[in-house]
Amino acid sequence: MNFPPMVMRLKIKRQRRGVNLWLPLFIIVPITGTVVAALFIVLLPLLLIVAIIRWRLNWWRPFLVFPAVLTLLSASRGLEVDINQSQEKIYIAFK
């Protein structure tokens, strides 16, 4: 099983100053998931009305996006992006 990344490292360097951030995704993802779940509960009546109206028009097809997004996030573990320009450097790594 392929697990999603736990930490994202963001490093930005300019001529004199730089920023080096370690973002713990194992904390950020559950918080955003809770917010999304709360929004889903609030919007559930509207979603049910739309589902009833579009019953014969394959209303369930947009929900096929969720497994694809989860697969994409799980596959991003080990991804490193390194951008070097003349005066700025940006490095992003998912660990």
N, C-alpha and C positions, 0 to 999 in steps of 0.2 A: 504494500500500500504506500502510496506517495503522500507524504504529509506536507501541508503548506508551510511556508517559511515562518520562522519565529521572530526574527530580528531584521530590520532594514537599516543599513548604514548609509547615511547621506553625508557626503563630504564636498564642500564647495570652497574653493580657494580663489582669492583675487590677488591683486598685487601686494597689498599689505595685510589684509585680514582674511580670515578663513572661518568656516563653520564646520564643525564635525558633530553630527548627531547620530545617536544610536536609538532608533525607535522600536520599542518592544511591541511587535505585532500581536503577540499572544495576549496583550492587555487591550490594545486598540480595537482588534477585531471583535471581541465579545461586547464591547461597549457600543460599537456601531451596529452590531447584530441586534442588540436590545432595542436600540432606537428604531431600526427597520421593522422589528417585530411589533413594536408599539404602533408604528404607522400602519402596518398591515391590519392590526386589530381595529384601528379607527376607520380605515377605509374598507373593511370587509363588507359592510352592507352595500356600498356602491359597487364593489366587485361582484357581489352576488346578483345584483340587478343587471349589470352588464352581461354576466354569464347567462342569465335567463333569456335576455334579449338575443344574444348571439349563439344560442345553443346549437343550432344546425349549421353554423358557420365555422366550425372547428375553433371554438373559443380557447381551447386548452393549449394551442400551439405556442403562444408566447411564453408559457411556463417551461418549455424545453430549453430556455436560455440558462436557467439556474444550474443544471448539471454541467453545462459547458463552462460557465464562469468558475465554478468550483474546480473543475479540471485545470483550467488555465491558471488559477491561483496556486494550485498544488504543484504545477509544473514550473513555476517561477522560482522555486528554491534553487540556489546556486547561480542565479542570474547576476551578472555584473555588467554595468554600463559605465564606460570611462570616456569622457569627452574632454579633449584638450584643445583649447584655442590659444591664441598668443598670450592673453593676459588672464584668462579664467580657466579653471579646471573644475569639472564636476565628476564625481564618482558615486555611483549608487550600487549597492550590493544587497541581495537578499540571502540571508544565511539561515 
